[in-house]
């Protein structure tokens, strides 16, 4: 059983969730989920674990260089 936290796409859609079996935050590919039951149970998101998870995830992935180019006129609304 998982406690969903968020969705993201990285080639495939994933749900980030707290896994009760493993007792940690994990990613689950949506196209690999074979059984889904919506339960009436309410749970509290575990925010204490999220910063650790994202820091580890950031460290695990290779860095990529990104260059953003803007037209000067496009920048004006963002600076207002």
PyMOL Python script that loads the backbone (N, CA, C, O; Angstrom):
from pymol import cmd

cmd.read_pdbstr("""\
ATOM      1  N   UNK A   1       0.851  -1.166   0.000  1.00  0.00           N
ATOM      2  CA  UNK A   1       0.000   0.000   0.000  1.00  0.00           C
ATOM      3  C   UNK A   1       0.900   1.234   0.000  1.00  0.00           C
ATOM      4  O   UNK A   1       1.929   1.268   0.675  1.00  0.00           O
ATOM      5  N   UNK A   2       0.497   2.242  -0.765  1.00  0.00           N
ATOM      6  CA  UNK A   2       1.276   3.482  -0.834  1.00  0.00           C
ATOM      7  C   UNK A   2       0.413   4.674  -0.444  1.00  0.00           C
ATOM      8  O   UNK A   2      -0.816   4.630  -0.498  1.00  0.00           O
ATOM      9  N   UNK A   3       1.104   5.740  -0.050  1.00  0.00           N
ATOM     10  CA  UNK A   3       0.462   7.018   0.258  1.00  0.00           C
ATOM     11  C   UNK A   3       0.974   8.021  -0.776  1.00  0.00           C
ATOM     12  O   UNK A   3       2.073   8.551  -0.616  1.00  0.00           O
ATOM     13  N   UNK A   4       0.198   8.295  -1.842  1.00  0.00           N
ATOM     14  CA  UNK A   4       0.674   9.162  -2.921  1.00  0.00           C
ATOM     15  C   UNK A   4       0.983  10.577  -2.451  1.00  0.00           C
ATOM     16  O   UNK A   4       0.283  11.138  -1.608  1.00  0.00           O
ATOM     17  N   UNK A   5       2.050  11.140  -3.018  1.00  0.00           N
ATOM     18  CA  UNK A   5       2.474  12.500  -2.673  1.00  0.00           C
ATOM     19  C   UNK A   5       2.405  13.405  -3.896  1.00  0.00           C
ATOM     20  O   UNK A   5       1.837  14.496  -3.838  1.00  0.00           O
ATOM     21  N   UNK A   6       2.990  12.948  -5.009  1.00  0.00           N
ATOM     22  CA  UNK A   6       2.995  13.790  -6.206  1.00  0.00           C
ATOM     23  C   UNK A   6       3.194  12.939  -7.449  1.00  0.00           C
ATOM     24  O   UNK A   6       3.491  11.747  -7.374  1.00  0.00           O
ATOM     25  N   UNK A   7       3.022  13.589  -8.598  1.00  0.00           N
ATOM     26  CA  UNK A   7       3.259  12.964  -9.897  1.00  0.00           C
ATOM     27  C   UNK A   7       4.355  13.720 -10.610  1.00  0.00           C
ATOM     28  O   UNK A   7       4.490  14.931 -10.440  1.00  0.00           O
ATOM     29  N   UNK A   8       5.150  13.006 -11.418  1.00  0.00           N
ATOM     30  CA  UNK A   8       6.105  13.678 -12.290  1.00  0.00           C
ATOM     31  C   UNK A   8       6.325  12.822 -13.527  1.00  0.00           C
ATOM     32  O   UNK A   8       6.047  11.623 -13.540  1.00  0.00           O
ATOM     33  N   UNK A   9       6.832  13.473 -14.563  1.00  0.00           N
ATOM     34  CA  UNK A   9       7.092  12.764 -15.814  1.00  0.00           C
ATOM     35  C   UNK A   9       8.574  12.841 -16.127  1.00  0.00           C
ATOM     36  O   UNK A   9       9.158  13.924 -16.156  1.00  0.00           O
ATOM     37  N   UNK A  10       9.172  11.699 -16.360  1.00  0.00           N
ATOM     38  CA  UNK A  10      10.556  11.575 -16.799  1.00  0.00           C
ATOM     39  C   UNK A  10      10.565  10.392 -17.753  1.00  0.00           C
ATOM     40  O   UNK A  10      10.854   9.264 -17.354  1.00  0.00           O
ATOM     41  N   UNK A  11      10.250  10.652 -19.006  1.00  0.00           N
ATOM     42  CA  UNK A  11       9.983   9.654 -20.041  1.00  0.00           C
ATOM     43  C   UNK A  11       8.664   8.924 -19.802  1.00  0.00           C
ATOM     44  O   UNK A  11       7.913   8.681 -20.747  1.00  0.00           O
ATOM     45  N   UNK A  12       8.376   8.575 -18.558  1.00  0.00           N
ATOM     46  CA  UNK A  12       7.131   7.916 -18.180  1.00  0.00           C
ATOM     47  C   UNK A  12       6.560   8.662 -16.980  1.00  0.00           C
ATOM     48  O   UNK A  12       7.283   9.362 -16.271  1.00  0.00           O
ATOM     49  N   UNK A  13       5.264   8.508 -16.760  1.00  0.00           N
ATOM     50  CA  UNK A  13       4.642   9.101 -15.580  1.00  0.00           C
ATOM     51  C   UNK A  13       4.951   8.261 -14.350  1.00  0.00           C
ATOM     52  O   UNK A  13       4.889   7.032 -14.391  1.00  0.00           O
ATOM     53  N   UNK A  14       5.282   8.935 -13.261  1.00  0.00           N
ATOM     54  CA  UNK A  14       5.592   8.284 -11.987  1.00  0.00           C
ATOM     55  C   UNK A  14       4.745   8.917 -10.896  1.00  0.00           C
ATOM     56  O   UNK A  14       4.392  10.094 -10.969  1.00  0.00           O
ATOM     57  N   UNK A  15       4.426   8.126  -9.890  1.00  0.00           N
ATOM     58  CA  UNK A  15       3.838   8.662  -8.671  1.00  0.00           C
ATOM     59  C   UNK A  15       4.908   8.540  -7.588  1.00  0.00           C
ATOM     60  O   UNK A  15       5.502   7.478  -7.401  1.00  0.00           O
ATOM     61  N   UNK A  16       5.141   9.633  -6.887  1.00  0.00           N
ATOM     62  CA  UNK A  16       6.032   9.622  -5.726  1.00  0.00           C
ATOM     63  C   UNK A  16       5.132   9.339  -4.536  1.00  0.00           C
ATOM     64  O   UNK A  16       4.124  10.016  -4.334  1.00  0.00           O
ATOM     65  N   UNK A  17       5.501   8.337  -3.752  1.00  0.00           N
ATOM     66  CA  UNK A  17       4.624   7.933  -2.654  1.00  0.00           C
ATOM     67  C   UNK A  17       5.427   7.341  -1.508  1.00  0.00           C
ATOM     68  O   UNK A  17       6.535   6.837  -1.690  1.00  0.00           O
ATOM     69  N   UNK A  18       4.839   7.417  -0.328  1.00  0.00           N
ATOM     70  CA  UNK A  18       5.413   6.726   0.821  1.00  0.00           C
ATOM     71  C   UNK A  18       4.952   5.279   0.732  1.00  0.00           C
ATOM     72  O   UNK A  18       3.751   5.010   0.690  1.00  0.00           O
ATOM     73  N   UNK A  19       5.895   4.349   0.704  1.00  0.00           N
ATOM     74  CA  UNK A  19       5.598   2.919   0.613  1.00  0.00           C
ATOM     75  C   UNK A  19       5.552   2.346   2.027  1.00  0.00           C
ATOM     76  O   UNK A  19       6.553   2.352   2.743  1.00  0.00           O
ATOM     77  N   UNK A  20       4.399   1.859   2.412  1.00  0.00           N
ATOM     78  CA  UNK A  20       4.264   1.303   3.763  1.00  0.00           C
ATOM     79  C   UNK A  20       5.053   0.003   3.919  1.00  0.00           C
ATOM     80  O   UNK A  20       5.543  -0.288   5.010  1.00  0.00           O
ATOM     81  N   UNK A  21       5.181  -0.773   2.862  1.00  0.00           N
ATOM     82  CA  UNK A  21       5.936  -2.023   2.941  1.00  0.00           C
ATOM     83  C   UNK A  21       7.413  -1.756   3.206  1.00  0.00           C
ATOM     84  O   UNK A  21       8.010  -2.362   4.096  1.00  0.00           O
ATOM     85  N   UNK A  22       8.005  -0.838   2.426  1.00  0.00           N
ATOM     86  CA  UNK A  22       9.438  -0.532   2.555  1.00  0.00           C
ATOM     87  C   UNK A  22       9.723   0.565   3.577  1.00  0.00           C
ATOM     88  O   UNK A  22      10.869   0.763   3.980  1.00  0.00           O
ATOM     89  N   UNK A  23       8.677   1.277   3.992  1.00  0.00           N
ATOM     90  CA  UNK A  23       8.770   2.375   4.960  1.00  0.00           C
ATOM     91  C   UNK A  23       9.740   3.465   4.505  1.00  0.00           C
ATOM     92  O   UNK A  23      10.601   3.922   5.257  1.00  0.00           O
ATOM     93  N   UNK A  24       9.566   3.857   3.255  1.00  0.00           N
ATOM     94  CA  UNK A  24      10.370   4.928   2.679  1.00  0.00           C
ATOM     95  C   UNK A  24       9.624   5.525   1.490  1.00  0.00           C
ATOM     96  O   UNK A  24       8.634   4.959   1.026  1.00  0.00           O
ATOM     97  N   UNK A  25      10.092   6.652   1.005  1.00  0.00           N
ATOM     98  CA  UNK A  25       9.500   7.280  -0.176  1.00  0.00           C
ATOM     99  C   UNK A  25      10.108   6.631  -1.409  1.00  0.00           C
ATOM    100  O   UNK A  25      11.323   6.456  -1.502  1.00  0.00           O
ATOM    101  N   UNK A  26       9.240   6.276  -2.356  1.00  0.00           N
ATOM    102  CA  UNK A  26       9.685   5.614  -3.582  1.00  0.00           C
ATOM    103  C   UNK A  26       8.928   6.177  -4.774  1.00  0.00           C
ATOM    104  O   UNK A  26       7.917   6.864  -4.624  1.00  0.00           O
ATOM    105  N   UNK A  27       9.449   5.867  -5.980  1.00  0.00           N
ATOM    106  CA  UNK A  27       8.792   6.238  -7.236  1.00  0.00           C
ATOM    107  C   UNK A  27       8.163   4.980  -7.812  1.00  0.00           C
ATOM    108  O   UNK A  27       8.759   3.904  -7.776  1.00  0.00           O
ATOM    109  N   UNK A  28       6.953   5.122  -8.345  1.00  0.00           N
ATOM    110  CA  UNK A  28       6.272   4.004  -8.986  1.00  0.00           C
ATOM    111  C   UNK A  28       5.825   4.456 -10.366  1.00  0.00           C
ATOM    112  O   UNK A  28       5.107   5.448 -10.493  1.00  0.00           O
ATOM    113  N   UNK A  29       6.248   3.730 -11.411  1.00  0.00           N
ATOM    114  CA  UNK A  29       5.801   4.061 -12.760  1.00  0.00           C
ATOM    115  C   UNK A  29       4.331   3.721 -12.902  1.00  0.00           C
ATOM    116  O   UNK A  29       3.903   2.613 -12.579  1.00  0.00           O
ATOM    117  N   UNK A  30       3.558   4.685 -13.390  1.00  0.00           N
ATOM    118  CA  UNK A  30       2.115   4.477 -13.495  1.00  0.00           C
ATOM    119  C   UNK A  30       1.759   3.341 -14.444  1.00  0.00           C
ATOM    120  O   UNK A  30       0.805   2.606 -14.190  1.00  0.00           O
ATOM    121  N   UNK A  31       2.506   3.185 -15.533  1.00  0.00           N
ATOM    122  CA  UNK A  31       2.171   2.131 -16.490  1.00  0.00           C
ATOM    123  C   UNK A  31       2.508   0.731 -15.972  1.00  0.00           C
ATOM    124  O   UNK A  31       2.163  -0.259 -16.617  1.00  0.00           O
ATOM    125  N   UNK A  32       3.168   0.632 -14.829  1.00  0.00           N
ATOM    126  CA  UNK A  32       3.489  -0.674 -14.247  1.00  0.00           C
ATOM    127  C   UNK A  32       2.569  -1.049 -13.084  1.00  0.00           C
ATOM    128  O   UNK A  32       2.650  -2.161 -12.561  1.00  0.00           O
ATOM    129  N   UNK A  33       1.713  -0.143 -12.687  1.00  0.00           N
ATOM    130  CA  UNK A  33       0.779  -0.445 -11.601  1.00  0.00           C
ATOM    131  C   UNK A  33      -0.316  -1.347 -12.165  1.00  0.00           C
ATOM    132  O   UNK A  33      -1.017  -0.976 -13.107  1.00  0.00           O
ATOM    133  N   UNK A  34      -0.453  -2.539 -11.576  1.00  0.00           N
ATOM    134  CA  UNK A  34      -1.395  -3.533 -12.089  1.00  0.00           C
ATOM    135  C   UNK A  34      -2.709  -3.573 -11.329  1.00  0.00           C
ATOM    136  O   UNK A  34      -3.714  -4.043 -11.865  1.00  0.00           O
ATOM    137  N   UNK A  35      -2.724  -3.099 -10.112  1.00  0.00           N
ATOM    138  CA  UNK A  35      -3.937  -3.159  -9.302  1.00  0.00           C
ATOM    139  C   UNK A  35      -4.065  -1.857  -8.522  1.00  0.00           C
ATOM    140  O   UNK A  35      -3.094  -1.384  -7.931  1.00  0.00           O
ATOM    141  N   UNK A  36      -5.244  -1.289  -8.521  1.00  0.00           N
ATOM    142  CA  UNK A  36      -5.462  -0.022  -7.832  1.00  0.00           C
ATOM    143  C   UNK A  36      -6.775  -0.090  -7.065  1.00  0.00           C
ATOM    144  O   UNK A  36      -7.824  -0.405  -7.626  1.00  0.00           O
ATOM    145  N   UNK A  37      -6.699   0.206  -5.788  1.00  0.00           N
ATOM    146  CA  UNK A  37      -7.899   0.276  -4.963  1.00  0.00           C
ATOM    147  C   UNK A  37      -7.871   1.597  -4.212  1.00  0.00           C
ATOM    148  O   UNK A  37      -6.907   1.899  -3.509  1.00  0.00           O
ATOM    149  N   UNK A  38      -8.921   2.378  -4.361  1.00  0.00           N
ATOM    150  CA  UNK A  38      -9.036   3.628  -3.618  1.00  0.00           C
ATOM    151  C   UNK A  38      -9.672   3.283  -2.281  1.00  0.00           C
ATOM    152  O   UNK A  38     -10.761   2.713  -2.218  1.00  0.00           O
ATOM    153  N   UNK A  39      -8.973   3.640  -1.222  1.00  0.00           N
ATOM    154  CA  UNK A  39      -9.444   3.303   0.122  1.00  0.00           C
ATOM    155  C   UNK A  39     -10.020   4.544   0.802  1.00  0.00           C
ATOM    156  O   UNK A  39      -9.601   5.662   0.501  1.00  0.00           O
ATOM    157  N   UNK A  40     -10.970   4.362   1.709  1.00  0.00           N
ATOM    158  CA  UNK A  40     -11.561   5.502   2.406  1.00  0.00           C
ATOM    159  C   UNK A  40     -10.634   6.080   3.475  1.00  0.00           C
ATOM    160  O   UNK A  40     -10.898   7.151   4.022  1.00  0.00           O
ATOM    161  N   UNK A  41      -9.566   5.377   3.762  1.00  0.00           N
ATOM    162  CA  UNK A  41      -8.613   5.787   4.792  1.00  0.00           C
ATOM    163  C   UNK A  41      -7.955   7.127   4.447  1.00  0.00           C
ATOM    164  O   UNK A  41      -7.664   7.398   3.282  1.00  0.00           O
ATOM    165  N   UNK A  42      -7.727   7.949   5.448  1.00  0.00           N
ATOM    166  CA  UNK A  42      -7.052   9.235   5.274  1.00  0.00           C
ATOM    167  C   UNK A  42      -5.665   9.117   5.888  1.00  0.00           C
ATOM    168  O   UNK A  42      -5.501   8.514   6.948  1.00  0.00           O
ATOM    169  N   UNK A  43      -4.667   9.691   5.223  1.00  0.00           N
ATOM    170  CA  UNK A  43      -3.309   9.658   5.763  1.00  0.00           C
ATOM    171  C   UNK A  43      -2.723  11.056   5.740  1.00  0.00           C
ATOM    172  O   UNK A  43      -3.203  11.926   5.014  1.00  0.00           O
ATOM    173  N   UNK A  44      -1.696  11.268   6.525  1.00  0.00           N
ATOM    174  CA  UNK A  44      -1.003  12.548   6.601  1.00  0.00           C
ATOM    175  C   UNK A  44       0.292  12.422   5.813  1.00  0.00           C
ATOM    176  O   UNK A  44       1.058  11.480   6.016  1.00  0.00           O
ATOM    177  N   UNK A  45       0.540  13.373   4.912  1.00  0.00           N
ATOM    178  CA  UNK A  45       1.789  13.366   4.150  1.00  0.00           C
ATOM    179  C   UNK A  45       2.950  13.508   5.118  1.00  0.00           C
ATOM    180  O   UNK A  45       2.870  14.265   6.086  1.00  0.00           O
ATOM    181  N   UNK A  46       4.014  12.790   4.863  1.00  0.00           N
ATOM    182  CA  UNK A  46       5.173  12.762   5.759  1.00  0.00           C
ATOM    183  C   UNK A  46       6.223  13.769   5.278  1.00  0.00           C
ATOM    184  O   UNK A  46       7.207  13.370   4.656  1.00  0.00           O
ATOM    185  N   UNK A  47       6.036  15.062   5.550  1.00  0.00           N
ATOM    186  CA  UNK A  47       6.946  16.082   5.013  1.00  0.00           C
ATOM    187  C   UNK A  47       8.360  15.971   5.561  1.00  0.00           C
ATOM    188  O   UNK A  47       9.301  16.455   4.932  1.00  0.00           O
ATOM    189  N   UNK A  48       8.529  15.344   6.719  1.00  0.00           N
ATOM    190  CA  UNK A  48       9.864  15.208   7.298  1.00  0.00           C
ATOM    191  C   UNK A  48      10.775  14.369   6.415  1.00  0.00           C
ATOM    192  O   UNK A  48      11.995  14.516   6.490  1.00  0.00           O
ATOM    193  N   UNK A  49      10.227  13.500   5.589  1.00  0.00           N
ATOM    194  CA  UNK A  49      11.043  12.633   4.741  1.00  0.00           C
ATOM    195  C   UNK A  49      11.292  13.222   3.350  1.00  0.00           C
ATOM    196  O   UNK A  49      12.218  12.795   2.660  1.00  0.00           O
ATOM    197  N   UNK A  50      10.493  14.182   2.936  1.00  0.00           N
ATOM    198  CA  UNK A  50      10.629  14.707   1.579  1.00  0.00           C
ATOM    199  C   UNK A  50      11.960  15.394   1.306  1.00  0.00           C
ATOM    200  O   UNK A  50      12.566  15.100   0.276  1.00  0.00           O
ATOM    201  N   UNK A  51      12.459  16.292   2.161  1.00  0.00           N
ATOM    202  CA  UNK A  51      13.746  16.931   1.853  1.00  0.00           C
ATOM    203  C   UNK A  51      14.880  15.918   1.698  1.00  0.00           C
ATOM    204  O   UNK A  51      15.724  16.069   0.815  1.00  0.00           O
ATOM    205  N   UNK A  52      14.908  14.895   2.540  1.00  0.00           N
ATOM    206  CA  UNK A  52      15.935  13.859   2.430  1.00  0.00           C
ATOM    207  C   UNK A  52      15.815  13.146   1.086  1.00  0.00           C
ATOM    208  O   UNK A  52      16.814  12.890   0.414  1.00  0.00           O
ATOM    209  N   UNK A  53      14.584  12.832   0.709  1.00  0.00           N
ATOM    210  CA  UNK A  53      14.351  12.108  -0.537  1.00  0.00           C
ATOM    211  C   UNK A  53      14.822  12.912  -1.742  1.00  0.00           C
ATOM    212  O   UNK A  53      15.537  12.391  -2.597  1.00  0.00           O
ATOM    213  N   UNK A  54      14.421  14.186  -1.813  1.00  0.00           N
ATOM    214  CA  UNK A  54      14.781  14.987  -2.978  1.00  0.00           C
ATOM    215  C   UNK A  54      16.275  15.279  -3.013  1.00  0.00           C
ATOM    216  O   UNK A  54      16.851  15.347  -4.099  1.00  0.00           O
ATOM    217  N   UNK A  55      16.922  15.455  -1.862  1.00  0.00           N
ATOM    218  CA  UNK A  55      18.374  15.660  -1.834  1.00  0.00           C
ATOM    219  C   UNK A  55      19.083  14.424  -2.372  1.00  0.00           C
ATOM    220  O   UNK A  55      20.022  14.542  -3.158  1.00  0.00           O
ATOM    221  N   UNK A  56      18.643  13.246  -1.956  1.00  0.00           N
ATOM    222  CA  UNK A  56      19.250  12.002  -2.445  1.00  0.00           C
ATOM    223  C   UNK A  56      18.990  11.824  -3.932  1.00  0.00           C
ATOM    224  O   UNK A  56      19.876  11.395  -4.671  1.00  0.00           O
ATOM    225  N   UNK A  57      17.791  12.146  -4.372  1.00  0.00           N
ATOM    226  CA  UNK A  57      17.444  12.011  -5.790  1.00  0.00           C
ATOM    227  C   UNK A  57      18.278  12.960  -6.640  1.00  0.00           C
ATOM    228  O   UNK A  57      18.741  12.581  -7.716  1.00  0.00           O
ATOM    229  N   UNK A  58      18.474  14.179  -6.176  1.00  0.00           N
ATOM    230  CA  UNK A  58      19.290  15.153  -6.900  1.00  0.00           C
ATOM    231  C   UNK A  58      20.733  14.691  -6.990  1.00  0.00           C
ATOM    232  O   UNK A  58      21.362  14.830  -8.038  1.00  0.00           O
ATOM    233  N   UNK A  59      21.263  14.146  -5.910  1.00  0.00           N
ATOM    234  CA  UNK A  59      22.650  13.668  -5.902  1.00  0.00           C
ATOM    235  C   UNK A  59      22.825  12.460  -6.812  1.00  0.00           C
ATOM    236  O   UNK A  59      23.905  12.261  -7.370  1.00  0.00           O
ATOM    237  N   UNK A  60      21.795  11.660  -6.971  1.00  0.00           N
ATOM    238  CA  UNK A  60      21.874  10.432  -7.761  1.00  0.00           C
ATOM    239  C   UNK A  60      21.894  10.704  -9.267  1.00  0.00           C
ATOM    240  O   UNK A  60      22.528   9.974 -10.028  1.00  0.00           O
ATOM    241  N   UNK A  61      21.216  11.730  -9.675  1.00  0.00           N
ATOM    242  CA  UNK A  61      21.088  11.997 -11.113  1.00  0.00           C
ATOM    243  C   UNK A  61      22.280  12.804 -11.627  1.00  0.00           C
ATOM    244  O   UNK A  61      22.807  13.658 -10.914  1.00  0.00           O
ATOM    245  N   UNK A  62      22.702  12.536 -12.859  1.00  0.00           N
ATOM    246  CA  UNK A  62      23.809  13.320 -13.419  1.00  0.00           C
ATOM    247  C   UNK A  62      23.374  14.760 -13.661  1.00  0.00           C
ATOM    248  O   UNK A  62      22.207  15.034 -13.939  1.00  0.00           O
ATOM    249  N   UNK A  63      24.317  15.656 -13.551  1.00  0.00           N
ATOM    250  CA  UNK A  63      24.013  17.069 -13.807  1.00  0.00           C
ATOM    251  C   UNK A  63      23.950  17.306 -15.309  1.00  0.00           C
ATOM    252  O   UNK A  63      24.659  16.672 -16.090  1.00  0.00           O
ATOM    253  N   UNK A  64      23.090  18.228 -15.685  1.00  0.00           N
ATOM    254  CA  UNK A  64      22.950  18.597 -17.086  1.00  0.00           C
ATOM    255  C   UNK A  64      23.064  20.101 -17.202  1.00  0.00           C
ATOM    256  O   UNK A  64      22.588  20.843 -16.343  1.00  0.00           O
ATOM    257  N   UNK A  65      23.692  20.536 -18.260  1.00  0.00           N
ATOM    258  CA  UNK A  65      23.805  21.966 -18.505  1.00  0.00           C
ATOM    259  C   UNK A  65      22.591  22.412 -19.302  1.00  0.00           C
ATOM    260  O   UNK A  65      22.225  21.794 -20.301  1.00  0.00           O
ATOM    261  N   UNK A  66      21.978  23.484 -18.851  1.00  0.00           N
ATOM    262  CA  UNK A  66      20.797  24.025 -19.508  1.00  0.00           C
ATOM    263  C   UNK A  66      21.049  25.490 -19.798  1.00  0.00           C
ATOM    264  O   UNK A  66      21.500  26.235 -18.927  1.00  0.00           O
ATOM    265  N   UNK A  67      20.760  25.902 -21.014  1.00  0.00           N
ATOM    266  CA  UNK A  67      20.900  27.304 -21.404  1.00  0.00           C
ATOM    267  C   UNK A  67      19.509  27.824 -21.757  1.00  0.00           C
ATOM    268  O   UNK A  67      18.824  27.262 -22.611  1.00  0.00           O
ATOM    269  N   UNK A  68      19.103  28.894 -21.095  1.00  0.00           N
ATOM    270  CA  UNK A  68      17.820  29.529 -21.380  1.00  0.00           C
ATOM    271  C   UNK A  68      18.074  30.841 -22.094  1.00  0.00           C
ATOM    272  O   UNK A  68      18.902  31.643 -21.661  1.00  0.00           O
ATOM    273  N   UNK A  69      17.366  31.057 -23.178  1.00  0.00           N
ATOM    274  CA  UNK A  69      17.510  32.300 -23.933  1.00  0.00           C
ATOM    275  C   UNK A  69      16.151  32.985 -23.987  1.00  0.00           C
ATOM    276  O   UNK A  69      15.128  32.355 -24.257  1.00  0.00           O
ATOM    277  N   UNK A  70      16.165  34.281 -23.725  1.00  0.00           N
ATOM    278  CA  UNK A  70      14.936  35.068 -23.722  1.00  0.00           C
ATOM    279  C   UNK A  70      15.114  36.281 -24.613  1.00  0.00           C
ATOM    280  O   UNK A  70      16.210  36.829 -24.732  1.00  0.00           O
ATOM    281  N   UNK A  71      14.031  36.687 -25.230  1.00  0.00           N
ATOM    282  CA  UNK A  71      14.005  37.962 -25.918  1.00  0.00           C
ATOM    283  C   UNK A  71      13.857  39.029 -24.840  1.00  0.00           C
ATOM    284  O   UNK A  71      13.120  38.808 -23.879  1.00  0.00           O
ATOM    285  N   UNK A  72      14.530  40.187 -24.956  1.00  0.00           N
ATOM    286  CA  UNK A  72      14.424  41.225 -23.926  1.00  0.00           C
ATOM    287  C   UNK A  72      12.980  41.600 -23.595  1.00  0.00           C
ATOM    288  O   UNK A  72      12.659  41.816 -22.426  1.00  0.00           O
ATOM    289  N   UNK A  73      12.117  41.680 -24.580  1.00  0.00           N
ATOM    290  CA  UNK A  73      10.720  42.057 -24.329  1.00  0.00           C
ATOM    291  C   UNK A  73       9.998  41.003 -23.483  1.00  0.00           C
ATOM    292  O   UNK A  73       9.086  41.338 -22.728  1.00  0.00           O
ATOM    293  N   UNK A  74      10.390  39.761 -23.601  1.00  0.00           N
ATOM    294  CA  UNK A  74       9.750  38.697 -22.827  1.00  0.00           C
ATOM    295  C   UNK A  74      10.127  38.769 -21.354  1.00  0.00           C
ATOM    296  O   UNK A  74       9.399  38.255 -20.504  1.00  0.00           O
ATOM    297  N   UNK A  75      11.243  39.394 -21.045  1.00  0.00           N
ATOM    298  CA  UNK A  75      11.709  39.485 -19.662  1.00  0.00           C
ATOM    299  C   UNK A  75      10.964  40.557 -18.868  1.00  0.00           C
ATOM    300  O   UNK A  75      10.840  40.443 -17.649  1.00  0.00           O
ATOM    301  N   UNK A  76      10.472  41.584 -19.535  1.00  0.00           N
ATOM    302  CA  UNK A  76       9.853  42.706 -18.825  1.00  0.00           C
ATOM    303  C   UNK A  76       8.691  42.298 -17.921  1.00  0.00           C
ATOM    304  O   UNK A  76       8.663  42.744 -16.774  1.00  0.00           O
ATOM    305  N   UNK A  77       7.729  41.482 -18.359  1.00  0.00           N
ATOM    306  CA  UNK A  77       6.643  41.100 -17.448  1.00  0.00           C
ATOM    307  C   UNK A  77       7.151  40.324 -16.223  1.00  0.00           C
ATOM    308  O   UNK A  77       6.583  40.447 -15.138  1.00  0.00           O
ATOM    309  N   UNK A  78       8.187  39.548 -16.387  1.00  0.00           N
ATOM    310  CA  UNK A  78       8.720  38.768 -15.263  1.00  0.00           C
ATOM    311  C   UNK A  78       9.398  39.662 -14.237  1.00  0.00           C
ATOM    312  O   UNK A  78       9.444  39.322 -13.055  1.00  0.00           O
ATOM    313  N   UNK A  79       9.922  40.799 -14.672  1.00  0.00           N
ATOM    314  CA  UNK A  79      10.630  41.702 -13.770  1.00  0.00           C
ATOM    315  C   UNK A  79       9.695  42.684 -13.072  1.00  0.00           C
ATOM    316  O   UNK A  79      10.089  43.342 -12.109  1.00  0.00           O
ATOM    317  N   UNK A  80       8.467  42.784 -13.553  1.00  0.00           N
ATOM    318  CA  UNK A  80       7.519  43.756 -12.979  1.00  0.00           C
ATOM    319  C   UNK A  80       7.035  43.345 -11.608  1.00  0.00           C
ATOM    320  O   UNK A  80       6.237  44.056 -10.997  1.00  0.00           O
TER     321      UNK A  80
END
""", "prot")
cmd.dss("prot")
cmd.show_as("cartoon", "prot")
cmd.util.cbc("prot")
cmd.orient("prot")
